[in-house]
């Protein structure tokens, strides 16, 4: 399966589906002043306690638990 075709819902189900969570809450966070980065926080309640997962939106439209790399300034000889 191509990474960009995975929906956020499929990833949440993959990471939280088998944990026996009784409730799941989703919060959208936007950060960065120059380049707006999107991050979603998932709160899952289960019998052992609550846990959170963060999913980050990458430039290709895919979601990952690893944040995208920041674009660094580069010089080149043209």
PDB file of N, CA, C and O in Angstrom:
ATOM      1  N   UNK A   1       0.839  -1.180   0.000  1.00  0.00           N
ATOM      2  CA  UNK A   1       0.000   0.000   0.000  1.00  0.00           C
ATOM      3  C   UNK A   1       0.884   1.243   0.000  1.00  0.00           C
ATOM      4  O   UNK A   1       1.879   1.297   0.722  1.00  0.00           O
ATOM      5  N   UNK A   2       0.536   2.210  -0.782  1.00  0.00           N
ATOM      6  CA  UNK A   2       1.288   3.455  -0.851  1.00  0.00           C
ATOM      7  C   UNK A   2       1.011   4.264   0.405  1.00  0.00           C
ATOM      8  O   UNK A   2      -0.131   4.351   0.855  1.00  0.00           O
ATOM      9  N   UNK A   3       2.063   4.858   0.975  1.00  0.00           N
ATOM     10  CA  UNK A   3       1.931   5.595   2.236  1.00  0.00           C
ATOM     11  C   UNK A   3       0.932   6.729   2.114  1.00  0.00           C
ATOM     12  O   UNK A   3       0.136   6.942   3.029  1.00  0.00           O
ATOM     13  N   UNK A   4       0.950   7.471   0.998  1.00  0.00           N
ATOM     14  CA  UNK A   4       0.067   8.625   0.835  1.00  0.00           C
ATOM     15  C   UNK A   4      -1.404   8.218   0.779  1.00  0.00           C
ATOM     16  O   UNK A   4      -2.277   9.059   0.992  1.00  0.00           O
ATOM     17  N   UNK A   5      -1.700   6.936   0.495  1.00  0.00           N
ATOM     18  CA  UNK A   5      -3.087   6.488   0.416  1.00  0.00           C
ATOM     19  C   UNK A   5      -3.660   6.117   1.780  1.00  0.00           C
ATOM     20  O   UNK A   5      -4.864   5.884   1.891  1.00  0.00           O
ATOM     21  N   UNK A   6      -2.841   6.057   2.805  1.00  0.00           N
ATOM     22  CA  UNK A   6      -3.325   5.718   4.138  1.00  0.00           C
ATOM     23  C   UNK A   6      -4.023   6.919   4.740  1.00  0.00           C
ATOM     24  O   UNK A   6      -3.484   8.025   4.765  1.00  0.00           O
ATOM     25  N   UNK A   7      -5.214   6.687   5.218  1.00  0.00           N
ATOM     26  CA  UNK A   7      -5.944   7.775   5.860  1.00  0.00           C
ATOM     27  C   UNK A   7      -5.567   7.831   7.337  1.00  0.00           C
ATOM     28  O   UNK A   7      -5.036   6.873   7.898  1.00  0.00           O
ATOM     29  N   UNK A   8      -5.853   8.965   7.944  1.00  0.00           N
ATOM     30  CA  UNK A   8      -5.601   9.122   9.376  1.00  0.00           C
ATOM     31  C   UNK A   8      -6.437   8.120  10.163  1.00  0.00           C
ATOM     32  O   UNK A   8      -5.974   7.580  11.168  1.00  0.00           O
ATOM     33  N   UNK A   9      -7.642   7.873   9.723  1.00  0.00           N
ATOM     34  CA  UNK A   9      -8.520   6.916  10.403  1.00  0.00           C
ATOM     35  C   UNK A   9      -7.908   5.506  10.396  1.00  0.00           C
ATOM     36  O   UNK A   9      -7.975   4.797  11.401  1.00  0.00           O
ATOM     37  N   UNK A  10      -7.315   5.101   9.267  1.00  0.00           N
ATOM     38  CA  UNK A  10      -6.681   3.783   9.190  1.00  0.00           C
ATOM     39  C   UNK A  10      -5.491   3.688  10.136  1.00  0.00           C
ATOM     40  O   UNK A  10      -5.284   2.654  10.773  1.00  0.00           O
ATOM     41  N   UNK A  11      -4.706   4.764  10.233  1.00  0.00           N
ATOM     42  CA  UNK A  11      -3.555   4.754  11.135  1.00  0.00           C
ATOM     43  C   UNK A  11      -3.980   4.713  12.598  1.00  0.00           C
ATOM     44  O   UNK A  11      -3.372   4.011  13.405  1.00  0.00           O
ATOM     45  N   UNK A  12      -5.020   5.463  12.938  1.00  0.00           N
ATOM     46  CA  UNK A  12      -5.526   5.435  14.319  1.00  0.00           C
ATOM     47  C   UNK A  12      -6.017   4.035  14.656  1.00  0.00           C
ATOM     48  O   UNK A  12      -5.749   3.520  15.741  1.00  0.00           O
ATOM     49  N   UNK A  13      -6.735   3.422  13.721  1.00  0.00           N
ATOM     50  CA  UNK A  13      -7.219   2.070  13.949  1.00  0.00           C
ATOM     51  C   UNK A  13      -6.065   1.081  14.087  1.00  0.00           C
ATOM     52  O   UNK A  13      -6.143   0.146  14.884  1.00  0.00           O
ATOM     53  N   UNK A  14      -5.001   1.278  13.320  1.00  0.00           N
ATOM     54  CA  UNK A  14      -3.827   0.407  13.389  1.00  0.00           C
ATOM     55  C   UNK A  14      -3.141   0.524  14.752  1.00  0.00           C
ATOM     56  O   UNK A  14      -2.767  -0.487  15.346  1.00  0.00           O
ATOM     57  N   UNK A  15      -2.976   1.752  15.250  1.00  0.00           N
ATOM     58  CA  UNK A  15      -2.234   1.978  16.489  1.00  0.00           C
ATOM     59  C   UNK A  15      -3.078   1.750  17.735  1.00  0.00           C
ATOM     60  O   UNK A  15      -2.556   1.303  18.756  1.00  0.00           O
ATOM     61  N   UNK A  16      -4.374   2.050  17.672  1.00  0.00           N
ATOM     62  CA  UNK A  16      -5.208   2.009  18.874  1.00  0.00           C
ATOM     63  C   UNK A  16      -6.236   0.887  18.833  1.00  0.00           C
ATOM     64  O   UNK A  16      -6.749   0.489  19.879  1.00  0.00           O
ATOM     65  N   UNK A  17      -6.543   0.376  17.662  1.00  0.00           N
ATOM     66  CA  UNK A  17      -7.615  -0.605  17.499  1.00  0.00           C
ATOM     67  C   UNK A  17      -7.526  -1.817  18.397  1.00  0.00           C
ATOM     68  O   UNK A  17      -8.554  -2.272  18.899  1.00  0.00           O
ATOM     69  N   UNK A  18      -6.362  -2.352  18.619  1.00  0.00           N
ATOM     70  CA  UNK A  18      -6.225  -3.583  19.399  1.00  0.00           C
ATOM     71  C   UNK A  18      -5.961  -3.342  20.883  1.00  0.00           C
ATOM     72  O   UNK A  18      -5.720  -4.300  21.618  1.00  0.00           O
ATOM     73  N   UNK A  19      -5.999  -2.102  21.342  1.00  0.00           N
ATOM     74  CA  UNK A  19      -5.678  -1.824  22.741  1.00  0.00           C
ATOM     75  C   UNK A  19      -6.877  -1.922  23.664  1.00  0.00           C
ATOM     76  O   UNK A  19      -6.709  -1.872  24.883  1.00  0.00           O
ATOM     77  N   UNK A  20      -8.076  -2.058  23.128  1.00  0.00           N
ATOM     78  CA  UNK A  20      -9.262  -2.118  23.964  1.00  0.00           C
ATOM     79  C   UNK A  20      -9.671  -0.767  24.510  1.00  0.00           C
ATOM     80  O   UNK A  20     -10.221  -0.679  25.608  1.00  0.00           O
ATOM     81  N   UNK A  21      -9.404   0.295  23.749  1.00  0.00           N
ATOM     82  CA  UNK A  21      -9.759   1.643  24.192  1.00  0.00           C
ATOM     83  C   UNK A  21     -11.276   1.778  24.265  1.00  0.00           C
ATOM     84  O   UNK A  21     -11.993   1.352  23.360  1.00  0.00           O
ATOM     85  N   UNK A  22     -11.756   2.377  25.353  1.00  0.00           N
ATOM     86  CA  UNK A  22     -13.194   2.575  25.517  1.00  0.00           C
ATOM     87  C   UNK A  22     -13.665   3.870  24.872  1.00  0.00           C
ATOM     88  O   UNK A  22     -14.823   3.972  24.467  1.00  0.00           O
ATOM     89  N   UNK A  23     -12.786   4.858  24.772  1.00  0.00           N
ATOM     90  CA  UNK A  23     -13.137   6.105  24.086  1.00  0.00           C
ATOM     91  C   UNK A  23     -11.878   6.699  23.464  1.00  0.00           C
ATOM     92  O   UNK A  23     -10.771   6.549  23.982  1.00  0.00           O
ATOM     93  N   UNK A  24     -12.082   7.379  22.334  1.00  0.00           N
ATOM     94  CA  UNK A  24     -10.982   8.015  21.618  1.00  0.00           C
ATOM     95  C   UNK A  24     -11.406   9.429  21.293  1.00  0.00           C
ATOM     96  O   UNK A  24     -12.511   9.660  20.802  1.00  0.00           O
ATOM     97  N   UNK A  25     -10.514  10.389  21.571  1.00  0.00           N
ATOM     98  CA  UNK A  25     -10.763  11.804  21.292  1.00  0.00           C
ATOM     99  C   UNK A  25      -9.659  12.332  20.393  1.00  0.00           C
ATOM    100  O   UNK A  25      -8.491  11.991  20.576  1.00  0.00           O
ATOM    101  N   UNK A  26     -10.022  13.164  19.420  1.00  0.00           N
ATOM    102  CA  UNK A  26      -9.060  13.709  18.460  1.00  0.00           C
ATOM    103  C   UNK A  26      -8.999  15.218  18.607  1.00  0.00           C
ATOM    104  O   UNK A  26     -10.037  15.879  18.651  1.00  0.00           O
ATOM    105  N   UNK A  27      -7.779  15.780  18.685  1.00  0.00           N
ATOM    106  CA  UNK A  27      -7.581  17.230  18.769  1.00  0.00           C
ATOM    107  C   UNK A  27      -6.626  17.655  17.662  1.00  0.00           C
ATOM    108  O   UNK A  27      -5.579  17.036  17.480  1.00  0.00           O
ATOM    109  N   UNK A  28      -6.972  18.701  16.922  1.00  0.00           N
ATOM    110  CA  UNK A  28      -6.113  19.221  15.868  1.00  0.00           C
ATOM    111  C   UNK A  28      -5.264  20.345  16.428  1.00  0.00           C
ATOM    112  O   UNK A  28      -5.765  21.233  17.117  1.00  0.00           O
ATOM    113  N   UNK A  29      -3.975  20.300  16.127  1.00  0.00           N
ATOM    114  CA  UNK A  29      -3.051  21.347  16.560  1.00  0.00           C
ATOM    115  C   UNK A  29      -2.328  21.875  15.335  1.00  0.00           C
ATOM    116  O   UNK A  29      -1.907  21.100  14.476  1.00  0.00           O
ATOM    117  N   UNK A  30      -2.183  23.174  15.252  1.00  0.00           N
ATOM    118  CA  UNK A  30      -1.424  23.798  14.171  1.00  0.00           C
ATOM    119  C   UNK A  30      -0.327  24.601  14.828  1.00  0.00           C
ATOM    120  O   UNK A  30      -0.591  25.389  15.736  1.00  0.00           O
ATOM    121  N   UNK A  31       0.908  24.411  14.379  1.00  0.00           N
ATOM    122  CA  UNK A  31       2.002  25.164  14.979  1.00  0.00           C
ATOM    123  C   UNK A  31       2.953  25.629  13.900  1.00  0.00           C
ATOM    124  O   UNK A  31       2.936  25.132  12.774  1.00  0.00           O
ATOM    125  N   UNK A  32       3.768  26.575  14.256  1.00  0.00           N
ATOM    126  CA  UNK A  32       4.729  27.159  13.313  1.00  0.00           C
ATOM    127  C   UNK A  32       4.161  28.441  12.733  1.00  0.00           C
ATOM    128  O   UNK A  32       3.054  28.445  12.195  1.00  0.00           O
ATOM    129  N   UNK A  33       4.900  29.511  12.836  1.00  0.00           N
ATOM    130  CA  UNK A  33       4.386  30.791  12.361  1.00  0.00           C
ATOM    131  C   UNK A  33       4.622  30.990  10.875  1.00  0.00           C
ATOM    132  O   UNK A  33       3.743  31.496  10.177  1.00  0.00           O
ATOM    133  N   UNK A  34       5.790  30.603  10.375  1.00  0.00           N
ATOM    134  CA  UNK A  34       6.090  30.805   8.964  1.00  0.00           C
ATOM    135  C   UNK A  34       5.466  29.698   8.120  1.00  0.00           C
ATOM    136  O   UNK A  34       4.761  29.972   7.149  1.00  0.00           O
ATOM    137  N   UNK A  35       5.720  28.487   8.482  1.00  0.00           N
ATOM    138  CA  UNK A  35       5.169  27.346   7.762  1.00  0.00           C
ATOM    139  C   UNK A  35       4.259  26.587   8.709  1.00  0.00           C
ATOM    140  O   UNK A  35       4.709  26.035   9.714  1.00  0.00           O
ATOM    141  N   UNK A  36       2.999  26.564   8.387  1.00  0.00           N
ATOM    142  CA  UNK A  36       2.021  25.957   9.282  1.00  0.00           C
ATOM    143  C   UNK A  36       2.096  24.436   9.206  1.00  0.00           C
ATOM    144  O   UNK A  36       1.862  23.843   8.154  1.00  0.00           O
ATOM    145  N   UNK A  37       2.421  23.823  10.319  1.00  0.00           N
ATOM    146  CA  UNK A  37       2.502  22.367  10.420  1.00  0.00           C
ATOM    147  C   UNK A  37       1.265  21.863  11.145  1.00  0.00           C
ATOM    148  O   UNK A  37       0.831  22.453  12.135  1.00  0.00           O
ATOM    149  N   UNK A  38       0.705  20.780  10.654  1.00  0.00           N
ATOM    150  CA  UNK A  38      -0.471  20.214  11.297  1.00  0.00           C
ATOM    151  C   UNK A  38      -0.101  18.966  12.085  1.00  0.00           C
ATOM    152  O   UNK A  38       0.681  18.126  11.640  1.00  0.00           O
ATOM    153  N   UNK A  39      -0.680  18.877  13.250  1.00  0.00           N
ATOM    154  CA  UNK A  39      -0.447  17.755  14.148  1.00  0.00           C
ATOM    155  C   UNK A  39      -1.790  17.393  14.776  1.00  0.00           C
ATOM    156  O   UNK A  39      -2.574  18.273  15.131  1.00  0.00           O
ATOM    157  N   UNK A  40      -2.048  16.110  14.910  1.00  0.00           N
ATOM    158  CA  UNK A  40      -3.276  15.641  15.531  1.00  0.00           C
ATOM    159  C   UNK A  40      -2.892  14.859  16.772  1.00  0.00           C
ATOM    160  O   UNK A  40      -2.017  13.994  16.730  1.00  0.00           O
ATOM    161  N   UNK A  41      -3.548  15.166  17.866  1.00  0.00           N
ATOM    162  CA  UNK A  41      -3.317  14.466  19.122  1.00  0.00           C
ATOM    163  C   UNK A  41      -4.499  13.526  19.364  1.00  0.00           C
ATOM    164  O   UNK A  41      -5.653  13.955  19.341  1.00  0.00           O
ATOM    165  N   UNK A  42      -4.212  12.262  19.593  1.00  0.00           N
ATOM    166  CA  UNK A  42      -5.238  11.257  19.850  1.00  0.00           C
ATOM    167  C   UNK A  42      -5.177  10.890  21.326  1.00  0.00           C
ATOM    168  O   UNK A  42      -4.138  10.453  21.821  1.00  0.00           O
ATOM    169  N   UNK A  43      -6.293  11.066  22.026  1.00  0.00           N
ATOM    170  CA  UNK A  43      -6.403  10.686  23.435  1.00  0.00           C
ATOM    171  C   UNK A  43      -7.240   9.410  23.478  1.00  0.00           C
ATOM    172  O   UNK A  43      -8.390   9.413  23.038  1.00  0.00           O
ATOM    173  N   UNK A  44      -6.687   8.338  23.994  1.00  0.00           N
ATOM    174  CA  UNK A  44      -7.410   7.073  24.086  1.00  0.00           C
ATOM    175  C   UNK A  44      -7.527   6.659  25.543  1.00  0.00           C
ATOM    176  O   UNK A  44      -6.534   6.610  26.270  1.00  0.00           O
ATOM    177  N   UNK A  45      -8.724   6.368  25.951  1.00  0.00           N
ATOM    178  CA  UNK A  45      -8.993   5.917  27.315  1.00  0.00           C
ATOM    179  C   UNK A  45      -9.145   4.404  27.279  1.00  0.00           C
ATOM    180  O   UNK A  45      -9.917   3.869  26.483  1.00  0.00           O
ATOM    181  N   UNK A  46      -8.415   3.725  28.134  1.00  0.00           N
ATOM    182  CA  UNK A  46      -8.509   2.274  28.240  1.00  0.00           C
ATOM    183  C   UNK A  46      -8.497   1.895  29.707  1.00  0.00           C
ATOM    184  O   UNK A  46      -8.214   2.744  30.553  1.00  0.00           O
ATOM    185  N   UNK A  47      -8.796   0.647  30.037  1.00  0.00           N
ATOM    186  CA  UNK A  47      -8.855   0.252  31.462  1.00  0.00           C
ATOM    187  C   UNK A  47      -7.563   0.531  32.230  1.00  0.00           C
ATOM    188  O   UNK A  47      -7.623   0.854  33.417  1.00  0.00           O
ATOM    189  N   UNK A  48      -6.397   0.415  31.589  1.00  0.00           N
ATOM    190  CA  UNK A  48      -5.121   0.645  32.275  1.00  0.00           C
ATOM    191  C   UNK A  48      -4.814   2.125  32.466  1.00  0.00           C
ATOM    192  O   UNK A  48      -3.909   2.473  33.224  1.00  0.00           O
ATOM    193  N   UNK A  49      -5.544   2.992  31.797  1.00  0.00           N
ATOM    194  CA  UNK A  49      -5.310   4.427  31.895  1.00  0.00           C
ATOM    195  C   UNK A  49      -5.370   5.095  30.533  1.00  0.00           C
ATOM    196  O   UNK A  49      -5.629   4.448  29.518  1.00  0.00           O
ATOM    197  N   UNK A  50      -5.130   6.384  30.527  1.00  0.00           N
ATOM    198  CA  UNK A  50      -5.207   7.148  29.288  1.00  0.00           C
ATOM    199  C   UNK A  50      -3.826   7.261  28.661  1.00  0.00           C
ATOM    200  O   UNK A  50      -2.821   7.359  29.366  1.00  0.00           O
ATOM    201  N   UNK A  51      -3.780   7.246  27.313  1.00  0.00           N
ATOM    202  CA  UNK A  51      -2.528   7.511  26.624  1.00  0.00           C
ATOM    203  C   UNK A  51      -2.798   8.384  25.414  1.00  0.00           C
ATOM    204  O   UNK A  51      -3.928   8.475  24.934  1.00  0.00           O
ATOM    205  N   UNK A  52      -1.744   9.026  24.929  1.00  0.00           N
ATOM    206  CA  UNK A  52      -1.867   9.939  23.800  1.00  0.00           C
ATOM    207  C   UNK A  52      -0.875   9.548  22.711  1.00  0.00           C
ATOM    208  O   UNK A  52       0.220   9.056  22.986  1.00  0.00           O
ATOM    209  N   UNK A  53      -1.286   9.780  21.477  1.00  0.00           N
ATOM    210  CA  UNK A  53      -0.434   9.611  20.308  1.00  0.00           C
ATOM    211  C   UNK A  53      -0.505  10.882  19.486  1.00  0.00           C
ATOM    212  O   UNK A  53      -1.556  11.518  19.412  1.00  0.00           O
ATOM    213  N   UNK A  54       0.594  11.254  18.872  1.00  0.00           N
ATOM    214  CA  UNK A  54       0.619  12.407  17.993  1.00  0.00           C
ATOM    215  C   UNK A  54       0.888  11.937  16.572  1.00  0.00           C
ATOM    216  O   UNK A  54       1.795  11.137  16.340  1.00  0.00           O
ATOM    217  N   UNK A  55       0.103  12.432  15.623  1.00  0.00           N
ATOM    218  CA  UNK A  55       0.311  12.169  14.203  1.00  0.00           C
ATOM    219  C   UNK A  55       0.621  13.490  13.529  1.00  0.00           C
ATOM    220  O   UNK A  55      -0.046  14.494  13.781  1.00  0.00           O
ATOM    221  N   UNK A  56       1.632  13.492  12.671  1.00  0.00           N
ATOM    222  CA  UNK A  56       2.071  14.699  11.978  1.00  0.00           C
ATOM    223  C   UNK A  56       1.787  14.572  10.492  1.00  0.00           C
ATOM    224  O   UNK A  56       2.018  13.523   9.891  1.00  0.00           O
ATOM    225  N   UNK A  57       1.280  15.663   9.897  1.00  0.00           N
ATOM    226  CA  UNK A  57       1.004  15.688   8.459  1.00  0.00           C
ATOM    227  C   UNK A  57       2.272  16.087   7.717  1.00  0.00           C
ATOM    228  O   UNK A  57       2.872  17.116   8.026  1.00  0.00           O
ATOM    229  N   UNK A  58       2.685  15.284   6.745  1.00  0.00           N
ATOM    230  CA  UNK A  58       3.879  15.567   5.957  1.00  0.00           C
ATOM    231  C   UNK A  58       3.491  16.299   4.671  1.00  0.00           C
ATOM    232  O   UNK A  58       2.312  16.366   4.322  1.00  0.00           O
ATOM    233  N   UNK A  59       4.480  16.842   3.972  1.00  0.00           N
ATOM    234  CA  UNK A  59       4.235  17.637   2.770  1.00  0.00           C
ATOM    235  C   UNK A  59       3.567  16.840   1.658  1.00  0.00           C
ATOM    236  O   UNK A  59       2.872  17.420   0.823  1.00  0.00           O
ATOM    237  N   UNK A  60       3.759  15.520   1.625  1.00  0.00           N
ATOM    238  CA  UNK A  60       3.129  14.707   0.586  1.00  0.00           C
ATOM    239  C   UNK A  60       1.697  14.319   0.940  1.00  0.00           C
ATOM    240  O   UNK A  60       1.051  13.590   0.188  1.00  0.00           O
ATOM    241  N   UNK A  61       1.192  14.799   2.080  1.00  0.00           N
ATOM    242  CA  UNK A  61      -0.180  14.535   2.491  1.00  0.00           C
ATOM    243  C   UNK A  61      -0.344  13.323   3.383  1.00  0.00           C
ATOM    244  O   UNK A  61      -1.457  13.025   3.816  1.00  0.00           O
ATOM    245  N   UNK A  62       0.732  12.619   3.666  1.00  0.00           N
ATOM    246  CA  UNK A  62       0.643  11.430   4.503  1.00  0.00           C
ATOM    247  C   UNK A  62       0.756  11.797   5.982  1.00  0.00           C
ATOM    248  O   UNK A  62       1.256  12.868   6.328  1.00  0.00           O
ATOM    249  N   UNK A  63       0.292  10.910   6.840  1.00  0.00           N
ATOM    250  CA  UNK A  63       0.349  11.084   8.292  1.00  0.00           C
ATOM    251  C   UNK A  63       1.348  10.095   8.867  1.00  0.00           C
ATOM    252  O   UNK A  63       1.381   8.931   8.468  1.00  0.00           O
ATOM    253  N   UNK A  64       2.171  10.565   9.814  1.00  0.00           N
ATOM    254  CA  UNK A  64       3.170   9.718  10.468  1.00  0.00           C
ATOM    255  C   UNK A  64       3.261  10.102  11.941  1.00  0.00           C
ATOM    256  O   UNK A  64       2.863  11.199  12.333  1.00  0.00           O
ATOM    257  N   UNK A  65       3.793   9.176  12.762  1.00  0.00           N
ATOM    258  CA  UNK A  65       4.031   9.496  14.168  1.00  0.00           C
ATOM    259  C   UNK A  65       5.360  10.218  14.339  1.00  0.00           C
ATOM    260  O   UNK A  65       5.673  10.691  15.432  1.00  0.00           O
ATOM    261  N   UNK A  66       6.137  10.306  13.276  1.00  0.00           N
ATOM    262  CA  UNK A  66       7.412  11.027  13.285  1.00  0.00           C
ATOM    263  C   UNK A  66       7.203  12.380  12.611  1.00  0.00           C
ATOM    264  O   UNK A  66       6.672  12.421  11.500  1.00  0.00           O
ATOM    265  N   UNK A  67       7.601  13.493  13.242  1.00  0.00           N
ATOM    266  CA  UNK A  67       7.399  14.815  12.625  1.00  0.00           C
ATOM    267  C   UNK A  67       8.237  14.966  11.354  1.00  0.00           C
ATOM    268  O   UNK A  67       9.308  14.370  11.236  1.00  0.00           O
ATOM    269  N   UNK A  68       7.743  15.767  10.403  1.00  0.00           N
ATOM    270  CA  UNK A  68       8.516  15.992   9.172  1.00  0.00           C
ATOM    271  C   UNK A  68       9.766  16.807   9.462  1.00  0.00           C
ATOM    272  O   UNK A  68       9.814  17.596  10.406  1.00  0.00           O
ATOM    273  N   UNK A  69      10.769  16.598   8.633  1.00  0.00           N
ATOM    274  CA  UNK A  69      11.990  17.373   8.783  1.00  0.00           C
ATOM    275  C   UNK A  69      11.724  18.814   8.366  1.00  0.00           C
ATOM    276  O   UNK A  69      10.933  19.075   7.460  1.00  0.00           O
ATOM    277  N   UNK A  70      12.388  19.735   9.033  1.00  0.00           N
ATOM    278  CA  UNK A  70      12.256  21.134   8.660  1.00  0.00           C
ATOM    279  C   UNK A  70      13.147  21.427   7.470  1.00  0.00           C
ATOM    280  O   UNK A  70      14.236  20.866   7.346  1.00  0.00           O
ATOM    281  N   UNK A  71      12.685  22.300   6.602  1.00  0.00           N
ATOM    282  CA  UNK A  71      13.481  22.680   5.444  1.00  0.00           C
ATOM    283  C   UNK A  71      14.566  23.633   5.912  1.00  0.00           C
ATOM    284  O   UNK A  71      14.289  24.659   6.533  1.00  0.00           O
ATOM    285  N   UNK A  72      15.801  23.278   5.607  1.00  0.00           N
ATOM    286  CA  UNK A  72      16.918  24.105   6.044  1.00  0.00           C
ATOM    287  C   UNK A  72      17.416  24.949   4.873  1.00  0.00           C
ATOM    288  O   UNK A  72      17.306  24.530   3.720  1.00  0.00           O
ATOM    289  N   UNK A  73      17.956  26.121   5.152  1.00  0.00           N
ATOM    290  CA  UNK A  73      18.511  26.942   4.085  1.00  0.00           C
ATOM    291  C   UNK A  73      19.687  26.222   3.430  1.00  0.00           C
ATOM    292  O   UNK A  73      20.477  25.559   4.102  1.00  0.00           O
ATOM    293  N   UNK A  74      19.790  26.363   2.120  1.00  0.00           N
ATOM    294  CA  UNK A  74      20.881  25.710   1.398  1.00  0.00           C
ATOM    295  C   UNK A  74      21.449  26.679   0.356  1.00  0.00           C
ATOM    296  O   UNK A  74      20.734  27.521  -0.187  1.00  0.00           O
ATOM    297  N   UNK A  75      22.720  26.544   0.098  1.00  0.00           N
ATOM    298  CA  UNK A  75      23.370  27.361  -0.928  1.00  0.00           C
ATOM    299  C   UNK A  75      23.764  26.447  -2.076  1.00  0.00           C
ATOM    300  O   UNK A  75      24.092  25.277  -1.882  1.00  0.00           O
ATOM    301  N   UNK A  76      23.722  27.012  -3.275  1.00  0.00           N
ATOM    302  CA  UNK A  76      24.177  26.257  -4.424  1.00  0.00           C
ATOM    303  C   UNK A  76      24.825  27.211  -5.412  1.00  0.00           C
ATOM    304  O   UNK A  76      24.535  28.407  -5.432  1.00  0.00           O
ATOM    305  N   UNK A  77      25.696  26.663  -6.220  1.00  0.00           N
ATOM    306  CA  UNK A  77      26.356  27.470  -7.253  1.00  0.00           C
ATOM    307  C   UNK A  77      25.602  27.270  -8.556  1.00  0.00           C
ATOM    308  O   UNK A  77      25.518  26.158  -9.078  1.00  0.00           O
ATOM    309  N   UNK A  78      25.064  28.343  -9.062  1.00  0.00           N
ATOM    310  CA  UNK A  78      24.292  28.234 -10.308  1.00  0.00           C
ATOM    311  C   UNK A  78      25.071  28.803 -11.470  1.00  0.00           C
ATOM    312  O   UNK A  78      24.585  28.800 -12.600  1.00  0.00           O
TER     313      UNK A  78
END
